[in-house]
Every structure is written in structure tokens, then in C-alpha cells.
Amino acid sequence: MTARIIDGKAFAAILRESVAEHVSQLKQTHGITPGLAVVLVGDDPASQVYVRSKGKQTIEVGMNSYEYKLPADTPESELLALIKQLNLDPSVHGILVQLPLPQHIDEALVINAIDPAKDVDGFHISNAGLLATGQQAMVPCTPLGCLMMLREYCGNLTGLNAVVIGRSNIVGKPMAQLLLRESCTVTVVHSRTRNLPDILRGADIVVAAVGRPLFVQGDWIKTGATVIDVGINRIDQGDGTTRLVGDVDYDAAKEVAGAITPVPGGVGPMTIACLLANTVTACCRAHSLPEPKGLAA
Ligand code: GUN
């Protein structure tokens, strides 16, 4: 069996088109332009690339982009003051503080200072709690993108065995909550789990977010399973060059799986598309307008 390749790049392009249509309708019908504020503290090169890409795509779908680039030694109090200002600004519907933050800043304090209604990352404790209790929440972008692709490729997820590898607040935990909401039987495994291959062999759905290159072996995958690889790891090829790989041994797994996301070009492009979708959702909620279908979880 050779797996169907889940084309995240194409999927994200379709989602962005849908976001752009909704943005256009919000402008025409209600005179509202959704706005996304992205805050970057410091000069981490990877974060700079992400933030640039977020700003570019925000503008491409017709939304307003507000970028705040602060020096690495910005005092925590100054960052908190900026967040307070953005919370109060009616033209800002979504706020994202790029992580990681410099050492001297308390990440949890900053995230929890964002108005939960504008927390388009879905990292605020209120949103985590709302999601865990099955209430309307802002859902973290990466798991939201994974869910959209799973729905497309598996259809109804009810009763399927889903194994999530990784227990981070950003991916593993919210992913497990979303799959529970879809009535999957969910197992969360991690680097300390015993008998991990045996657990995986019973999985109809595998979401790998463990952050270890090529960790999941092909013979751990059940025939026909759907495999979503969240990992993005750069490995040295030993000849002076590097390449990007996921958490799954893609070449082996694709011979067994029913469908699989490649790295790059799988989950990655969906994350920013879901950020744009979350901003439209937050904007509609802020204005008590009906939420566009297909953009939220
Ligand atoms: N750093 C890497 N990924 C993310 C993300 O999804 N959101 C934020 N805020 N920071 C990140």
C-alpha cells in the first residue's frame, strides 16, 4: 500500500481563499476589517521569518496587519503595557506574541495577559479550559489545522483510535482535546511511554508532535492509518548539507499508511492559514456576527 499524500500546501491555499472571501464580506457588508497584531521581542532568526510570513499572509487575505518589533532587552512591564493597549484597541481582533520570549520575561504571565477573545493562538488558560470542557474557545492553530486535514481525509472520526505523540500545551494537549470532541478514543503518549510501538500499532490516526527527527518507525504504523506529522527537524546529512524531516520516518511510513502528511508541505502551511482563520472567527465573535463555517473547530 502506498499512502495518499496529504497536501498541506494546497489545503492551506484553499483555506486562505475562504478566509479572504469572508474578509471581503465583512468589509462590504459591515465595514469591518479584521486586524491581527503580532508582537516579536528580540531577534531570533526563525521567529523573524515566521513573523514576516504571518504579516505578509495577513495582508494577502485583505486583513490589517500590525507588527510590533521590540528589542530583546524590553522590560516585561513594557510588553504587558503593549498587550493592555492592544486588548483595548477595537481595530485589533487578534493578538499573537511570538514565542519563545527572552529569558527575563515570564511567558505564562504574558500569554495570560492577552484578552482571551483576542487570543488567536489559543494559548490563554481560559481558552485551554474552555476547549477541555467542550465550550467555545479559540483553538491553537496547529492542532486546528491537523483536525481540518483529518476530517477531510478520514470523514467521520467517531470511534477511531487516535494516538497523539507529545504532550505540549501548544500541540499535544489541545490535539487530544479536539479528537476527544470528535468522539475518537484518544491515547496520549510521550517520550517516557512504555511499549510505544505496540500502542501505535492499534492507531487509526497518528498525530506525531514529539520533536524528535524520524522517531516514528514505519513498522509502528497500522496498515491504512492516517498519519499527521507535526515535527519539523533539521538534520545533518553527514555530507555538509542538511534537510528538513518530520517526527515520522516518512519513506517507510508511506508504504504502510493510508494517508500521510509530508515534511515540509504538510502541517506547516496550515498553521498560519489557521491563524488567519482564527482572526476572522475572533472578529465575528467580537461583533456578534454569525461565524463563518469551516474556519473554526
Ligand atoms: N513560535 C513557534 N510557533 C508559534 C506559534 O504557533 N505561536 C506563537 N505565538 N509562537 C510560536
Residues whose N, C-alpha, C, O or C-beta is under 5 A from the ligand:
A	BS01	GUN	L96 V97 Q98 L99 P100 D121
